[in-house]
């Protein structure tokens, strides 16, 4: 079950990045929309990579990491909602939060690496 949950989690992470890109493409017009989409994806990836990614040296411990994850996926869902894809955004946020809870319930999350050499 662990590989399935983790693979689903990775797919949710990619979907969240796509949601931020979608928001960037719809927030402004002209060539700036590509720059905004790229900036939104890079900013989101930086947040995730710094505090939530399993391989991060600065990964937060729970419950702080859970708060970051919920905020990240809620923001991704809201980004889709702003573009008129509210149902899809809500589905993304709900699926991600449910997955986060399931991973913790089944003790399938990797520990944080803070304090390790």
Secondary structure as UniProt FT lines:
FT   HELIX           2..27
FT   TURN            30..31
FT   HELIX           32..51
FT   TURN            54..55
FT   TURN            57..58
FT   TURN            62..63
FT   HELIX           64..82
FT   TURN            83..84
FT   HELIX           86..105
FT   TURN            106..107
FT   TURN            114..115
//
